[in-house]
Amino acid sequence: MGFSRFFFLFLLIITSYLFIDFPAAKMILHGFSVLILFSFFYTRIIKKGLKVERVSKDYRTFSGINEEILLLVKNNSFLPIHALQIEDYADLSISTSQGCSSLIFVPPDKEERFDYNVMGRKRGRFKIGPTRIKFNDFLGLFSFHYEENTERELIVFPNICRISNISYKSIQPLGAIKNRVPIFEDPSTITGLREYQEGDEIKRINWKISAKHSKFMITTLQHSISSSSLILVNLFDGEFDFRLKDYYTEQAIEICASLLSELFFMKQRMGVGINCRKNRKDMVFLSQIERGENHYINLLTELALIESTPQIPFRGVFEELRTIQWGVSLFIITARLDEVSLDKLIGLQRTGHTVTIINYGPEIRKDLSLWNIGFQSFYADISDNVISIIRL
């Protein structure tokens, strides 16, 4: 209720007071006047001292995982807020209703939490906020309502699947990935001891242990490789002349995100190159090859926001590749492979890079079986949140 209505009500009470000659009635008017004055100023004091803010500056979550949205309601006045209605907007793609509301009590000089859960059903960027505030005084005479600018974005990452039967091929030694080739022995990782056999190198003898057992003992080492990896994903619309294009686009992004997750947990350096569309702009996204949680989260964020491109073919990714560190493993996620891109990959292989082709789509492409030229070639079959890697 605004000031003009308050003035009219107060004028009505004064007029009644002047024309009524009953003492009891005047006492009632006195009391009612005091209540109206208190209610008017109480509403104004509450509005001035009320502050609503969102705790987190941004939200990131994985598909299918609940994320808590938290608002803090602060009452900086010396009076309690007896009933405050809060309604927070949330995109229907992440919430069962477009507005989540609650009625809360806030003591003087205190703060209260208002929280609810959302869940990302699909990857992308979604809007949270603004927040609507409604308040009525205890007499129901005065009120206020306004909209607080608490808008934030929720980024939902692509679905992460477990990858089975994948083979990491690399020529970078001294890493965390086990390998059977003896040339990749890691001198810092000892796996055990065995008795000396004819042909073993003398420098491998563990002299302290040999003296203790009165026979020559050899230290055995772990064979391991490091797999700094660059994942190249083909999202050119021209490759999707089959049905369910959007479904298989999502599948390609899920394979990339799952492979990044595998490399992250193995503490490997990784990067991504994709021909895509982001924010309605066709582009080639090419990241640095780094390791660490921040880098991993940034890559997943990019994967959450991209779409297939109608303008840039896969060979456009190779045109953006300037220099790659020697020995970086290349993972190619594609439904098809044109001759120009294949020639580029052969050239990269000759300069010291291992190449792994991961085919996806409604059909297994036999022409992508390139073992004869040294490319690992697989088909990715996704079922029950597991990506099965099948040799082509």
MOLINBEL-V726586 format. One line per field, one symbol per residue. burial: b if it has 9 or more other C-alpha atoms within 8 Angstrom, else e. A space follows every 10 residues. Layout:
burial->???
//
This chain:
burial->eeeeebeeeb eebeeebeee eeeebbeebe eebeebeebb ebbebbeebb ebebeeeebe bbbbebeeeb bbbbbbbebb bebbbbbbbb bebbbeebeb eeebbbbbbb bbebeebbbb ebbbbbbbbb bbbbbbbeee bbbbeeebeb ebbbbbbbbb bebeeeeeeb bbbbbbbeee eeebbbeeeb eeeeebeeee eeeebbeebb beeeebbbbb bbbbbbbbbb bbbbbbbeeb eeeebeebbe bbbbbbbbbb bbbbeebbbb bbbbbbbbee ebbbbbeebe bbeebbeebb bebbbbbbbe ebbbebbbee eeeeeebbbb bbbbbeeeee bbebbeebbe ebbbbbbbbb eeebbeebbb eeeebbbbbb beeeebbbbb eb
//
